[in-house]
Amino acid sequence: MDDFKLKLFLSVLGGIVFSFVFILLAFALPLDKKQEIIKKPKNKLEHVAKSMRER
C-alpha cells in the first residue's frame, strides 16, 4: 500500500509541475508574431513624418 501511495503522489506532483510549465509558457510566449509598437511623436519632425505617413 505504501508503494501505491508513493506512485499516486508522484503522479499528482508530476501533473501539477507539467501543468505549471505550460501555464508559464502561455504567459511567456507572444500570441502572434506581428506586434507593432506605437509610440507618440516627441518633436516637431516626428509629428510631420507621422502626418505624412497617414496621408
N, C-alpha and C positions, 0 to 999 in steps of 0.2 A: 504494500500500500504506500510505503514511503517513496518508492521509485515512481509510482504513478503521480503522486503529488508534485514531485520534482519535475517530471516531464510536463505536467499541466502548467506549473508555474513558469517554466522556461518558454513554453508555447505562448502563454499570455504575454510575458515580458517581450518576447521576440515580436509579437504582433504589435504591441504598443510602440516599440522602437521603430519598426518598419513603417508604421503609420506616421510617426513623428517626423521621420526623414522626408516622406512625401509631402507632408504639410509644410515643412521648411522649404522644400524645393518649389512649392507652389507660390510662396511669397518671394522667394529669391529670384526666380526666373521671370523675365518680362513676358507679357502676354502676346505682344506682336513685335515684329522686327522693326517696323517703321514707327518711330516716335519722333515727332517734331518738337523741338524746344523753341517756344515762342518767347522772345524777350522783348521788352519795351525799348524803344529807341531812347538813347541817353542824350544825344546832342542834335543840333540842327541838321547836320549832314545825314545822320541816320534817319531822321524824320523825312527828309527829302527822298532818300533812297527807298524808304518804305512806301511812300506815296507813289513813287514811280513804278514800283513793283505791282501795286494794287490796281493800276490802270489797266 
